[in-house]
Amino acid sequence: MRKLLFVIVASLFISTVSQAAAVDVAPQTIVTVYQLDTPAHFDFEVNRDNGCGSNLYRVVSPNEYVAGRKLSLVLTAFTAGKKIAFHSLGTCTGNRVKVTWVRMYN
């Protein structure tokens, strides 16, 4: 019985992890952008399911300087009506997925 329970739990864990796999996301239109209280992170939303139950993505950076550059790029794309591509790590933080790099498209 214990082995069967372990197999069921393990298979549920594996299927949950695979739903939010790391991937380069093709250019998307930004719906919302907002800065968090943490200066090295910010969130944005696009019309694409992230595999964690929402359309929200969290940009994580090693420091404020790098986060500021990424936020500036995303805000420029948002206000100019441009699209962004980004790399989703597939790691859920609540209903958000962590993002490393962002790229603006014309």
C-alpha positions as CSV (number, residue, x, y, z in Angstrom):
1,M,0.0,0.0,0.0
2,R,2.8,2.4,0.9
3,K,4.5,1.7,-2.5
4,L,1.3,2.4,-4.4
5,L,0.8,5.7,-2.5
6,F,4.4,6.7,-3.3
7,V,3.9,5.9,-7.0
8,I,0.7,8.0,-7.1
9,V,2.3,10.9,-5.4
10,A,5.5,10.7,-7.5
11,S,3.5,10.6,-10.7
12,L,1.4,13.6,-9.6
13,F,4.6,15.6,-8.8
14,I,6.2,14.7,-12.2
15,S,3.1,15.8,-14.1
16,T,2.8,19.1,-12.2
17,V,6.5,19.9,-12.9
18,S,6.1,19.1,-16.6
19,Q,3.1,21.5,-17.0
20,A,5.4,24.5,-16.4
21,A,8.6,23.4,-18.3
22,A,11.4,25.9,-19.0
23,V,10.8,27.4,-22.5
24,D,11.6,30.4,-24.7
25,V,8.2,32.2,-25.2
26,A,7.5,33.7,-28.6
27,P,6.6,37.5,-28.8
28,Q,3.6,38.3,-26.7
29,T,1.5,41.5,-26.1
30,I,1.8,42.8,-22.5
31,V,-1.5,43.2,-20.7
32,T,-0.2,44.6,-17.3
33,V,3.1,45.5,-15.7
34,Y,3.7,46.2,-12.1
35,Q,6.7,46.7,-9.8
36,L,6.8,44.8,-6.5
37,D,8.1,46.1,-3.2
38,T,11.2,44.0,-3.9
39,P,13.4,46.1,-6.2
40,A,15.0,43.2,-8.0
41,H,11.7,41.7,-9.1
42,F,8.6,42.8,-11.1
43,D,5.6,41.1,-12.7
44,F,3.9,41.3,-16.0
45,E,0.9,39.6,-17.6
46,V,0.4,38.4,-21.2
47,N,-2.4,36.4,-22.9
48,R,-0.7,33.1,-22.5
49,D,-1.2,30.4,-19.8
50,N,1.9,29.9,-17.7
51,G,1.2,26.4,-16.5
52,C,0.9,27.6,-12.9
53,G,-2.7,28.7,-13.1
54,S,-2.5,32.2,-14.5
55,N,-1.0,34.5,-17.2
56,L,1.4,36.2,-14.7
57,Y,5.2,36.1,-15.0
58,R,7.8,37.3,-12.5
59,V,11.1,38.7,-13.8
60,V,13.9,37.8,-11.4
61,S,17.2,39.6,-11.5
62,P,20.5,39.3,-9.5
63,N,20.3,42.9,-8.4
64,E,18.4,46.2,-8.7
65,Y,20.5,47.5,-11.6
66,V,19.7,44.5,-13.9
67,A,16.0,44.5,-12.8
68,G,15.8,48.2,-13.6
69,R,17.0,47.6,-17.2
70,K,14.6,44.8,-17.7
71,L,11.7,46.8,-16.2
72,S,12.6,49.7,-18.5
73,L,12.6,47.4,-21.5
74,V,9.2,45.9,-20.6
75,L,7.6,49.3,-19.8
76,T,8.9,50.7,-23.2
77,A,7.3,47.8,-25.0
78,F,4.1,48.2,-23.0
79,T,3.7,51.9,-23.6
80,A,4.8,51.7,-27.3
81,G,2.5,48.7,-28.1
82,K,5.4,46.4,-28.9
83,K,5.7,42.7,-28.1
84,I,8.2,41.0,-25.8
85,A,9.7,37.5,-25.9
86,F,11.1,36.0,-22.8
87,H,12.5,32.9,-21.2
88,S,10.2,31.2,-18.7
89,L,12.1,29.0,-16.2
90,G,9.1,26.9,-15.6
91,T,9.4,27.5,-11.8
92,C,6.2,28.4,-10.1
93,T,6.1,31.1,-7.4
94,G,2.5,30.9,-6.4
95,N,0.6,31.3,-9.7
96,R,3.5,33.1,-11.4
97,V,6.4,31.7,-13.4
98,K,9.9,33.0,-13.0
99,V,11.4,34.7,-16.1
100,T,15.1,35.4,-16.7
101,W,15.6,37.4,-19.9
102,V,13.2,39.6,-21.9
103,R,13.5,40.9,-25.5
104,M,11.4,43.6,-27.2
105,Y,10.1,43.1,-30.8
106,N,8.9,45.6,-33.3
